[in-house]
Amino acid sequence: MGFAYPHGMSSKPTPPATRLETVEPVGKRVLIRKDEDKKITKVGIHLPDKMEIPTLTGRVVAVSAQVERDEDYPIKRYDRVLFNPRHGIPVDFEGDNRLFVIPVDDIVAVFRREGA
């Protein structure tokens, strides 16, 4: 039994619905969205546009399955972390390019709130 197209509709197949593309780190890696570089110091000094204080903090967007299973790495999605960006691989996924795949060994601290 075939399908009849309503009058005026094309018989060409429609493209599949647009799917969101995701990035899933593999191995001992996590995906981090780097925090914005600061343009104002803590004491309120505005820095020129060409000069910024580089940040080494960010939010974990995704954790590889291997890191998730490893009890030696207490890192979860949405954690705010301090990391060494030296081995980070930028992910050209968004316009501002603040996503990086970072080896879990380059995460040096996880920020925690007391009582949480």
FENZI-V305580 format. One record per helix or strand of 2 or more residues. SS is the DSSP state (H for helix, E for strand). FROM is the first residue (numbers start at 1). LEN is the number of residues. If there is no record, write none. Layout:
ss/from/len
SS/FROM/LEN
SS/FROM/LEN
This chain:
ss/from/len
E/29/6
E/57/7
H/65/5
E/80/4
H/85/3
E/89/2
E/99/5
H/104/3
E/107/5
